[in-house]
Every structure is written in C-alpha cells, then in structure tokens.
Amino acid sequence: MEYIYAAMLLHKAGQKIDEASIKKVLESASVTVDDARVKALIASLDGVDIEKAIETQAVAAPAAAAAPAAAEGGAKEEKKDDKKKDAQEEKKSEEEAAAGLGALFG
C-alpha cells in the first residue's frame, strides 16, 4: 500500500513517477524498499492516467458506501421482527411448561 501512496504523492507533487523517485519517498518514510515491488508498480502504472483513475474511484466510492447502509436498515427491521417472534414463542413455551407442572401436582 505504501508503494501506491508514494506514487500518488509524487503525482500530486507534479514529480515524475519512476523507480528512483519511489525509492526516495519510501526511504524517507523509513520503509524498507523491495526493488521488485517498485518495478512492478512502475510497470503497472505504465500508460495509466492517474488523474482519470482517481476521478473514477472518487465517484464509485460513495455509491459503494451507500449500499451497505441500505442493507443495514433492512437487517434492523428483521432483527426487531425476530425479537418479537422469539418473545412470543418463549412466552408460549413457559405457559406450556407451567401447564405441564400443574398436571404433576394435580
């Protein structure tokens, strides 16, 4: 994750994103640099419009966050219904148990 952050920081600062720059940023943050990961990052960013990728993700993130919130509302209603049903069933079973004990003592 820190490798991507380094690339984003360089992009925001208007600097060229290359192996040497990524290594400098990571080393200044006291991160042990893995050359293979740096090379993989540079290769994966080749031809990517970072600004467009950020805009696309900025739009998609709020929509994704709204979906779980809607699901939680439905889950709360189901829990309330379940609690009511459980309470009714528990009351019935207590009454049945009491009736059974009454038969024992005549």
Stockholm file with secondary structure:
# STOCKHOLM 1.0

chainA/1-106         MEYIYAAMLLHKAGQKIDEASIKKVLESASVTVDDARVKALIASLDGVDIEKAIETQAVAAPAAAAAPAAAEGGAKEEKKDDKKKDAQEEKKSEEEAAAGLGALFG
#=GR chainA/1-106 SS CHHHHHHHHHHHTTCCCCHHHHHHHHHHTTCCCCHHHHHHHHHHHTTCCHHHHHHHHHHHHHHHHHHHHHHHHHHHHHHHHHHHHHHHHHHHHHHHHHHHHHHHHC
#=GC SS_cons         CHHHHHHHHHHHTTCCCCHHHHHHHHHHTTCCCCHHHHHHHHHHHTTCCHHHHHHHHHHHHHHHHHHHHHHHHHHHHHHHHHHHHHHHHHHHHHHHHHHHHHHHHC
//
